[in-house]
């Protein structure tokens, strides 16, 4: 058993396809299949159930693959120790971010990150909170930018900033003539929300003390997966919504039919943090990464 065998093992588990795994590892399919077969013989265990149409990881395979990921991660740390003495962000850093944060935060820090740490190889993944937590625990990510507290003692967090929500309403809405919009003003409004997999929807419900189960006036949960789509629906007069402050920065959500404004609701805020495995060996890299984010934030968050 060697590191290359473990790389083959992880590649097959992630692609569930021997041909695609071979391409990813830059070897022929017979070579990869042969090594996996030798590894199974050496371990005395079947790691994958194969048919002509599908590949499935066996229970024992899942357990072994988890250890394989940890070994490969530690091997990568050993390879980069020399460079890390001079630059803790040298080499690959795999960061995930939720959909309602990534498009607005990443452009703020990318240039500064490349300027200060040109040797960094940032690998960015966008997904939902649950998916990112899963990837963290499977050692597929080194850190995740989330807006919820990490579940479980195996995960730690670096708190980055608090981000208030802004109100988006149609230009011809009666809010247009109100100088201040408070929590009580939202009571009888139709508040549009993203689809259920986005934690932002639950945060808005909680912050605005809205009962999403109200049978008389249920909140319209949409299949929209982006804030841009949600704001366009607001512009059509279908309702109002709340959006994170960073999404407003730089005019990303600007449209002639929608007013974007601050609200007088202290509870309408989310806290963004960098979540990581407590066993992750490059804690200094995450600390430097967090410092760069703090340096580039606009004054709309704090």
C-alpha positions in Angstrom: 0.0 0.0 0.0 1.3 3.5 -0.9 0.1 7.0 -1.3 -0.7 6.5 -4.9 -3.0 3.6 -4.0 -4.8 5.9 -1.5 -5.2 8.6 -4.2 -6.8 6.0 -6.5 -9.1 4.9 -3.7 -10.3 8.4 -2.9 -10.7 9.3 -6.6 -13.0 6.3 -7.2 -15.1 7.1 -4.1 -15.7 10.6 -5.2 -16.4 9.9 -8.9 -18.0 6.5 -8.5 -16.6 5.8 -11.9 -13.3 4.0 -12.6 -12.8 5.7 -16.0 -13.3 9.2 -14.6 -11.1 8.4 -11.6 -8.4 7.2 -13.9 -8.5 10.4 -15.9 -8.4 12.4 -12.7 -5.3 10.5 -11.6 -3.7 10.7 -15.1 -3.4 6.9 -15.5 -5.1 4.3 -17.6 -8.3 2.6 -16.4 -6.7 -0.9 -16.3 -3.8 0.5 -14.2 -6.2 2.1 -11.7 -8.5 -0.9 -11.6 -5.6 -3.3 -11.1 -4.2 -1.3 -8.2 -7.6 -1.1 -6.5 -8.0 -4.9 -6.9 -4.5 -5.4 -5.4 -5.4 -3.2 -2.5 -8.6 -5.1 -1.8 -6.6 -8.4 -1.8 -4.0 -6.9 0.5 -6.7 -5.7 2.9 -8.8 -8.7 2.6 -11.9 -6.6 2.0 -14.1 -5.5 -0.9 -14.1 -1.7 -1.0 -16.4 -1.2 -4.0 -19.4 -3.1 -5.3 -19.2 -3.0 -9.1 -21.7 -3.7 -11.8 -21.7 -2.9 -15.5 -23.6 0.3 -14.8 -22.7 1.5 -11.3 -20.1 1.6 -8.6 -21.0 1.7 -4.9 -18.7 2.1 -1.8 -19.1 -0.7 0.7 -19.4 0.1 4.5 -15.9 -1.1 5.1 -14.8 0.9 2.1 -16.3 4.1 3.6 -14.4 3.6 6.8 -11.1 3.0 5.0 -11.6 5.9 2.6 -12.1 8.2 5.6 -8.7 7.2 7.0 -7.1 7.5 3.5 -8.3 11.1 3.2 -6.7 11.9 6.5 -3.4 10.3 5.5 -3.3 12.2 2.2 -4.0 15.4 3.9 -1.2 14.9 6.4 1.1 13.9 3.6 0.3 17.2 1.8 1.1 19.1 5.0 4.5 17.4 5.2 5.3 18.3 1.6 4.5 22.0 2.2 6.2 22.4 5.6 9.2 24.0 4.1 7.3 26.7 2.2 5.0 27.2 5.2 7.9 28.4 7.3 8.0 31.5 5.2 4.3 31.7 4.1 1.6 29.9 6.0 -0.7 30.3 2.9 1.7 28.7 0.5 0.3 25.7 -1.3 -3.4 24.6 -1.7 -6.1 25.9 0.6 -9.6 24.4 0.0 -12.3 26.8 1.2 -16.1 26.4 0.9 -18.7 29.1 1.0 -22.5 29.2 1.1 -24.3 30.5 -2.1 -25.6 33.7 -0.4 -22.1 34.8 0.6 -19.5 33.6 -1.9 -20.4 35.8 -4.9 -20.2 38.9 -2.7 -17.3 38.2 -0.3 -14.8 36.3 -2.5 -14.3 39.2 -5.0 -13.5 41.5 -2.0 -10.5 39.5 -0.8 -9.2 37.7 -3.9 -6.8 40.4 -5.2 -5.5 41.1 -1.7 -5.0 37.4 -1.1 -3.0 37.0 -4.4 -1.0 40.1 -3.7 0.1 39.1 -0.2 0.4 35.4 -0.9 1.1 34.7 -4.5 2.0 31.1 -3.8 -1.5 30.3 -2.5 -3.6 27.9 -4.5 -7.1 28.7 -3.4 -9.7 26.1 -4.3 -13.2 27.4 -3.8 -16.4 25.4 -3.5 -19.9 26.8 -3.3 -22.6 24.7 -1.7 -25.3 24.7 1.0 -24.4 24.7 4.7 -25.1 21.0 5.2 -23.1 20.0 2.1 -20.1 22.1 3.2 -20.2 20.6 6.7 -20.2 17.2 5.2 -17.2 18.0 3.0 -15.3 19.4 6.0 -15.8 16.2 7.9 -14.9 14.1 4.9 -11.6 16.1 4.6 -12.6 17.5 1.2 -12.4 21.1 2.5 -10.0 22.8 4.9 -12.5 25.5 5.9 -16.0 26.8 5.2 -17.4 30.3 5.2 -20.8 29.9 6.9 -23.5 32.0 8.6 -24.4 29.4 11.2 -22.6 27.9 14.2 -20.8 24.7 13.6 -22.5 21.5 14.8 -20.5 19.2 17.0 -17.3 19.4 19.1 -15.2 18.2 16.2 -15.5 21.6 14.4 -14.2 25.0 15.5 -14.9 28.5 14.2 -13.2 31.9 13.7 -15.8 34.6 13.9 -15.3 37.1 11.1 -18.1 39.7 11.0 -21.7 40.5 11.6 -23.7 41.2 8.5 -27.0 43.1 8.7 -29.9 42.4 6.4 -31.2 45.1 4.0 -34.7 45.4 2.8 -35.6 45.0 -0.9 -39.0 46.3 -2.0 -40.6 47.4 -5.2 -40.1 51.1 -6.2 -43.9 51.7 -6.1 -44.4 50.0 -2.7 -45.8 52.1 0.2 -42.5 51.7 2.1 -41.0 54.2 -0.5 -42.4 57.1 1.6 -41.4 55.7 5.0 -38.2 57.1 6.4 -37.7 54.1 8.8 -38.9 50.5 8.3 -39.2 48.6 11.6 -40.0 45.0 12.5 -43.7 45.8 13.0 -43.9 47.2 9.5 -43.2 43.7 8.1 -46.1 42.0 9.9 -48.6 42.1 7.1 -46.1 41.9 4.2 -45.5 39.0 1.8 -41.8 38.2 2.5 -40.2 36.1 -0.3 -37.7 33.5 0.7 -35.1 31.3 -1.1 -35.7 27.6 -1.3 -35.5 25.6 1.9 -31.9 24.3 1.6 -30.6 27.9 2.1 -30.0 28.8 5.8 -30.7 32.5 4.9 -34.4 31.8 4.8 -34.5 30.5 8.3 -32.4 33.4 9.5 -34.8 35.9 8.0 -37.8 34.1 9.6 -36.1 34.1 13.0 -34.8 37.7 12.8 -38.2 39.1 11.7 -40.2 36.9 14.0 -42.3 35.6 11.2 -44.4 32.5 11.5 -43.6 30.5 8.4 -46.3 28.0 9.2 -49.1 30.6 9.2 -51.9 28.8 7.3 -53.7 32.0 6.5 -50.8 33.9 5.0 -48.0 31.3 4.4 -44.6 32.6 3.3 -43.9 31.9 -0.3 -40.8 29.6 -0.4 -39.4 29.7 -3.9 -37.2 27.4 -5.8 -34.9 30.4 -6.5 -31.3 29.5 -5.6 -29.9 33.0 -5.9 -30.5 36.4 -4.4 -30.4 37.9 -7.9 -33.5 35.9 -8.9 -35.3 36.8 -5.6 -34.7 40.5 -6.2 -36.0 40.2 -9.7 -39.2 38.7 -8.3 -39.5 41.6 -5.9 -39.2 43.9 -8.9 -42.2 42.2 -10.5 -44.3 43.2 -7.4 -44.6 39.7 -6.0 -43.5 40.7 -2.5 -40.5 42.1 -0.5 -37.4 40.3 0.8 -34.3 40.8 3.0 -30.8 40.4 1.6 -27.4 40.4 3.3 -25.5 43.7 3.3 -22.6 42.4 1.2 -24.9 41.6 -1.7 -25.8 45.2 -1.9 -22.2 46.4 -1.9 -21.0 47.6 -5.4 -24.5 47.6 -6.8 -24.5 43.8 -7.4 -28.3 43.6 -6.9 -29.2 47.0 -8.2 -32.2 47.3 -10.5 -34.5 50.2 -11.5 -37.6 48.5 -10.2 -36.3 47.7 -6.6 -35.3 49.9 -3.7 -32.5 48.4 -1.5 -32.3 50.1 1.9 -31.3 49.6 5.6 -33.9 48.6 8.1 -34.3 49.5 11.8 -34.4 45.9 13.0 -31.4 45.1 15.3 -32.2 41.3 15.1 -31.9 41.3 11.3 -28.3 40.3 11.2 -26.2 37.1 10.6 -22.8 36.3 11.8 -20.3 35.0 9.3 -17.6 32.7 10.5 -14.8 30.4 9.1 -15.6 26.9 10.3 -12.8 24.2 10.3 -11.9 20.8 11.7 -10.2 21.1 15.1 -7.7 18.6 13.9 -6.7 20.6 10.8 -2.9 21.0 11.0 -2.6 24.4 9.2 -4.4 26.6 11.7 -2.0 29.4 11.0 -3.1 29.5 7.3 -6.8 29.9 8.4 -5.8 32.7 10.8 -4.0 34.6 8.1 -6.8 34.0 5.7 -9.3 35.4 8.3 -7.1 38.5 8.8 -7.2 39.3 5.1 -11.0 39.1 5.0 -11.2 41.5 8.0 -9.0 43.9 6.2 -11.1 44.3 3.0 -14.6 44.4 4.5 -16.8 47.5 3.6 -18.3 49.6 6.4 -21.7 48.1 5.9 -20.7 45.1 7.9 -18.7 44.9 11.2 
